[in-house]
Amino acid sequence: MIDNYEFGSITIDGKRYDQDVIIYKGRVREWWRDTSHNVSLKDIEDLMSEKPKTIIFGTGASGVMKVPKETQDFLIKAGIEVIVLKTGDAYKKFNSLSSTKDVAAALHLTC
């Protein structure tokens, strides 16, 4: 469960993270991308291999990070639902879905 998000940090199950994160099945890991404000398939290949039913992308406080149409289309063709929201909304969506759906979150914490 995500306890809180504010620009630059997120608290998950009482632990604070100051780097972008991927959350799936109770695990949290730091998330680095080849291009900081653009999500490529390479950036999420580890997550894709776990085959979540839904991935929620948090695009930052102002929505600066982009999930290109090509990335979204590939995930959809692979049977993965894609939700793209600003991180303040994305973490709330993750919390609301995580108890009933197989959902992952990939969250950008700044801009």
FENMO-V611553 format. One record per residue. N is the residue number from 1. PHI is phi in degrees with one decimal (NA if undefined). PSI is psi in whole degrees, -180 to 180 (999 if undefined). Layout:
n=(N & N)
phi=(PHI & PHI)
psi=(PSI & PSI)
This chain:
n=(1 & 2 & 3 & 4 & 5 & 6 & 7 & 8 & 9 & 10 & 11 & 12 & 13 & 14 & 15 & 16 & 17 & 18 & 19 & 20 & 21 & 22 & 23 & 24 & 25 & 26 & 27 & 28 & 29 & 30 & 31 & 32 & 33 & 34 & 35 & 36 & 37 & 38 & 39 & 40 & 41 & 42 & 43 & 44 & 45 & 46 & 47 & 48 & 49 & 50 & 51 & 52 & 53 & 54 & 55 & 56 & 57 & 58 & 59 & 60 & 61 & 62 & 63 & 64 & 65 & 66 & 67 & 68 & 69 & 70 & 71 & 72 & 73 & 74 & 75 & 76 & 77 & 78 & 79 & 80 & 81 & 82 & 83 & 84 & 85 & 86 & 87 & 88 & 89 & 90 & 91 & 92 & 93 & 94 & 95 & 96 & 97 & 98 & 99 & 100 & 101 & 102 & 103 & 104 & 105 & 106 & 107 & 108 & 109 & 110 & 111)
phi=(NA & -87.5 & -80.3 & -163.6 & -133.0 & -144.2 & -45.8 & 90.3 & -153.6 & -142.7 & -114.3 & -125.9 & 48.6 & 83.4 & -106.2 & -91.9 & -121.9 & -113.2 & -122.5 & -54.7 & -135.9 & -117.5 & -119.8 & -158.4 & 50.2 & 78.9 & -102.5 & -125.3 & -136.8 & -66.2 & -125.3 & -112.4 & -118.1 & -60.3 & -118.2 & -56.1 & -113.7 & -146.6 & -96.9 & -102.7 & -63.1 & -60.4 & -67.0 & -124.3 & -62.5 & -62.5 & -66.1 & -60.4 & -65.9 & -84.6 & 56.7 & -66.7 & -76.1 & -138.4 & -122.4 & -101.5 & -100.3 & -98.1 & -92.6 & 101.5 & -61.0 & -107.9 & 79.2 & -73.0 & -68.6 & -111.5 & -112.9 & -58.2 & -55.7 & -61.9 & -66.2 & -62.0 & -61.1 & -61.2 & -63.3 & -62.5 & -63.6 & -82.4 & 86.5 & -103.6 & -70.9 & -118.2 & -125.0 & -120.6 & -142.2 & -60.2 & -58.8 & -60.3 & -88.0 & -63.5 & -67.6 & -67.6 & -63.8 & -58.3 & -59.3 & -72.2 & -94.9 & -64.5 & -84.3 & -122.8 & -129.3 & -83.9 & -126.6 & -118.3 & -129.2 & -121.2 & -119.1 & -90.3 & -97.1 & -107.7 & -27.9)
psi=(135 & 120 & -40 & 149 & 136 & 159 & 119 & -8 & 156 & 143 & 124 & 121 & 42 & -5 & 133 & 137 & 138 & 12 & 157 & 148 & 157 & 132 & 128 & 130 & 46 & -1 & 145 & 131 & 150 & 148 & 118 & 142 & 151 & -43 & 118 & -32 & 27 & 130 & 118 & 168 & -34 & -35 & -21 & 15 & -36 & -43 & -43 & -35 & -21 & -11 & 55 & 154 & -30 & 139 & 125 & 123 & 126 & 118 & 14 & 171 & -37 & 2 & 29 & -37 & 138 & 143 & 97 & 154 & -39 & -41 & -46 & -45 & -42 & -45 & -43 & -43 & -28 & 2 & 17 & 124 & 139 & 128 & 126 & 118 & 159 & 149 & -35 & -33 & -33 & -42 & -35 & -40 & -43 & -48 & -41 & -29 & -24 & -22 & -14 & -13 & 159 & 91 & 142 & 157 & 135 & 108 & 124 & 129 & -15 & -141 & 999)
